[in-house]
């Protein structure tokens, strides 16, 4: 007799349903149940004896229960079936519960949509997160999300395959997108099981800053009053990301305060913080408001405009994001503490800030000169 698999939703099967699963059970005659119940006074209770973990015995045979990821199933066997056979069937059934067809509930395909809906309003770089997450779906989208830790070898193999053609930071972003989905939807404890996913060490960062005087000379060649010009001028004096500037609103500008500032979402968690404005920054902010330069703006077209302005100025070409790097590097060269730059940029780790504001020999030499003068003053 082949084992019979019976699905349930966390509720034990009634005795009548179990009886139907036995082929040689006699069909009841009409009125027989009521008559026997009247003779006995009440229906006999179903008795199940625990034989081993998850395996029970009743008058119909043996039953093995399996529950995984919120789904419970019961497998029935005839009397005399060896426990080894029952355990093997339980393990096979438990493994089958780890995956569902594509589009099923709690698969990665299904949970990706739920996750993106939850984080869309909080992530500044939502488009990047969406692309990083979608990259996993062709190969792993059919898997149950909570079963991903049991597939660590193929997940790591996929990361190594990407690394052959992509930068370490791109692969790490894809790794973070997957682990963050598990943490948001199933809790921090569930994401701990994915800590063994490979993380690639990024190469030493290359200095990307340029002299601020060079930036100002190139910006002077961008047509005055254009949206590109007012946006880049504000970026030059605040160091904001283009994505942050794309989310600015008129009420974020507080130019009449004792210390004028603009409130912007800091970092990738969306926390609001204030960036103070010097007089040049206030002028750039007023020009931004007058031009109504709100909304997202594509960096590709702005980079083309910068390249044309650099050629007209006879200067080397630089990109939009190098303006942000140069803002932090300029602060560091002016003597600003790394912790202050880290808070201004919204970085969670000082190592990230050091990419934007690397140390300089000239600054170290100035510190040693101060130390030498202090030593000379000692008696």
N, C-alpha and C positions, 0 to 999 in steps of 0.2 A: 504493500500500500504506500503510495507516494505521500509525503508530508503535505499538509494543507496549510497555506498561508492565509491568515485572517487579519485584515487591517482593523484597527480601532482608533479612537481619538482619546486615549487616556482612560477609557471606562471599560471595566471588565465585561466580557460577553455574558449575556444571560444564559441560563441553563438550556433554554429552548433553542437558542442559536447554536450552542455546542452540540446539542443532540442532532441538529440538522446536518452537522459536519460529518457525522458517522454514517457510512453507507448502509450498514445492516441494521440501523435503528428502525423499529416497527412504526408505521404511521398510526397515529391515535385515531380511534373511532370517535364519532360525534358524541359529545357528552361524557366521554370517558374521563377527561381531566376533571370535570366538575364532580363526577361521582367519586373518584378516588380522593379528591380534596375533601369531600364531605366525610368520607370514611376516616381519613387520617386527622381531620380537624384543621390541618394546615399543610402547605406544600413542604416537602422535605427540603432541607437546606443543602445547597451545593457544597461539597467538601473537596478541598484541594490540599494536597500534602506536598510540601516543598521537598524536592529530591536533591537539588543542587541549586547553585546561584542562578536565578532566572529560569529554572526548570521545575515544573509542577506535575503532579499526578492526580488524576481524578478517575471516575468510573468509566470515562470514555477513552482513556489513554494518557499519553504524556503531552504536555504543552510547554513550549519554550517562548518566553516573551523577550522582545527586543524593543528598546526605545532609544532613539537618537535624534537630536536636533528637533525635538518637539513632536516627532512622529512615532507612534507605537504600533508594533505588529506582533502577532502571535502565530507560532508555527505548531501544528499538532502532529503527533506521531502515534503509531499503534503501540500497544503494550509490548515490552520486550525490546524496544529499539535501544541499541547501545548509547550510553551517554556521550561517547566520543563522536558518534554520528550526529547527535543532537547539537553538541557544542560547535561542530564544524558548520552545521547549517545556520546556527545563530551568528557565527562570525561572518559567514557569507552574506546573510541578510543585513547585518549591521553595516558592512561595507557598501551594500547597495543603497542604503539610506543616506550615504554621504553625498550623493550626486542626484540631480534632477534634470529633466530635459531642459534645453535652452528656453529661457523665458519663464521657467517655473519660479515659484515663490522662494525667496531666500537664496537664490543663486546669485552669482556675481553680476550677471546681466540684469537681474531684477533690482539688486541692491544698488547698483551704480546710479540708476535713476533716482532712487530715494535719497541717496547721499548727496548727489548734485543739487537736488531741490533744497536740501537743508543748508548747504554751505554757500549757495549762490549769492545770498545777500551779505555774507560776511567776508568773503575772499576778494581781495583786490585783483589778484591774478587768476580769476575764475576760469578764463579761457585756457590758460596753461594747465591748470589742474584737470580740467575736463579732457584735454588731449592726453595728458599723462595717464589718466585712468582708462580711457578708451583703448589705449595701446595693449592692455591686458586682456580685453574681452575676446578677440578672435580665438585665442588658444585656451583661455581659462574661464570664459564667461558662463559655461554650463555647470561649473562646479558650485557646490554649496559654499557660501562665504565662510561659514564656521568650520568647514572642513579644509580650508586652505592650508593650515599648518601641517596636515598630513601629506601635502604635495610640495613640500619645501624643495626637494631635489629638482623637479622640473621648473619650479619658479626661479631658483637660482641659475639653472641652465639658461632660462630665457634672459635673465639679467646679463649673464656673461655673453650671450649672443648679441644683445644690444650694444654691449660695451665695445665690441669689435669695430663698430661703425659710428658710435655716438660718444659724446663727451661724458666724463664721469658724473658731472653735475646733472646731466639729463637723465642718466640711469638712476641716480639717487633720488631725483624728483619723482620718477615713476615708482620707485620703491616706497617713497613717503606717501604718495597718493593711495597706494593699496593699503598700507598699514593704517593710515588715517581714516579710511573708510571703515575698517573693522573697528577702530576705536570709537568712532562717532556712533555707529549703528549698534554695536554689541558690547561696548564698554572697554575700559583700559585693560582689564584683566585678559580679555580675549585677544587684544593686540599684542600682549606679551609673547604669545606663541609664535609670532612672526619676527621676533628679534633676531633670529638666526638667518634672516634674509641678508644676502651679501650687500655690503656698503663699500663703494669704491672710494679710495683716497683721491681727492682732487689734486691735480698738479699744482705746483707752486704758482700763486697768482702773479700775473704780469702787471706792472704799473700801467694804468690806463689814464692817468690824469695828464692834463696839459696845462700850461700856464694860463692863469685867468686873464692876463692881458691879451694873450693870443685869442682866447675865446671872445673877449670884448671887441677886438678888431674884426673878427669874422662876423659877429652879430651885427656890427655896424653896416655890413654890406647886404643884410637881409632887408627887404623893403619895409620902411617904417610904417607902423599902423596895421600891418598884415597880421592875421591870426598866428602865423608861424613866429613872427617876431615877438609879439607880446607874450606868447607862451614860453619861448626860450628865454626871454628876459626874466620872467618870473622864476623859471627853473634855475637860472644862473644865480639868483639871490636867495633861493630857498633850498636848493638841493633835492626837491621833490622828485619822485618817480613820475613818468608820464601817466601811468595808470592812476596815481593819486590825483594828479591835476585834472584828469578826466572826470573825476567824481566830485570836484569842487562845486559848491553852490554859493550864491551871493551872500547868504547869511554866515558863511564860514569866514568872511573877511571882517576883521575887527580893527579897522584903521583909525578909529577915533579914541581908542583906549590909551591910557598913559604910556604903555608900551605896545605899539601896534603889533598885531600878529595875525596869522591865518591858521585856522583850525583844520587840520588834515588828518586822515586816517593813517596811523603809523604802522609800519611793519605789515605782515601778512595776516594778522589776526583782526585788523579793523579797529584797533584802539585809537581813540581820538586824542590828539595832542596838539600843542600850539608851537608854531614856528615863528619866532620874533622877526620883525622886519626893520632893517636899517632904512634911512631915507631913500636910498636907491631902490630898496625892496618895496617900500610904500609906493613909489612912483610906478614901478613895474606892476604892482597889484592894481593900482587905479587904471592903468592902461588895459590890463586884463579885463576889468569890470566894464570899462567903456566899450571895449570891442566885443563884449559878451562871448568870450572865447571858451565857454563851458562845453562839456561833453568830451567823449573820447576822441583822440586824434592819432592817426597812424604814424608810427615812427619811420616807416619806410619813405614816405613822401617828405617828411621833415629832414631826414638824413640826406635826401637828394638836394633839398634846398640848401642845407649846410654845405654840401660839397660844392655847389655852384658859388656860394658866397665865399668859401675859402679860396677857390680859384681866382675870383675877382680881386680878393685881398692879397693874393700872392702868398698864401699861408698853407701849411699842411692841413690836410682834411682830417676831421675828427667826427665822431658820431654823437647822437643825442645823449646817450647814456654816459659818455665821457664828461659831459657837463656836470652830472651828478657826482662822478668820481672826483672831479677837479674841485668841487665845492668842499668835500670832506678833506681832500689833500691840502687845500688852501687853509682850512681851519687848523689842521695839524701843524703846518709850517708856521702859522701865526702863533703857535704856542698853546692851542686849545688842548685840554686833557682828553684822552681817548674815551673816558667814561662819559664826558659831556657830548662828544660826537656820537657815541653809541646811543645815548638817550635821544638826541636830536634826530637821528636816523631811524630809531625804533628797532635797532638790532637786539636780538636776544643774547647773542654771544659777542664778546669783544674780538674774537678771532675774525668774525665777519667784518667788523669795523676796520680791522687792520688791512683788509683787502682794499678798502676805499682810501684809507689814510695810512700808508706805510711809513715806517720810520725813515728818517733822513740823517746822513752823516753831519750835515750842517747843524741840525737841531741838537744832535748828540754833542758836537763840538762846543756849542753854546752852553750846554749844561756842564761840560767839563771846565769851561772857562769860569763859570760861576763858582764851581767847586774850588778852582785854583785861587780865585779872589778871596773866598771864605777862608781857605787855609792860610793865606798871607796875613789875614787880620788876626789870626790866633796869636797869643803871646808866646 
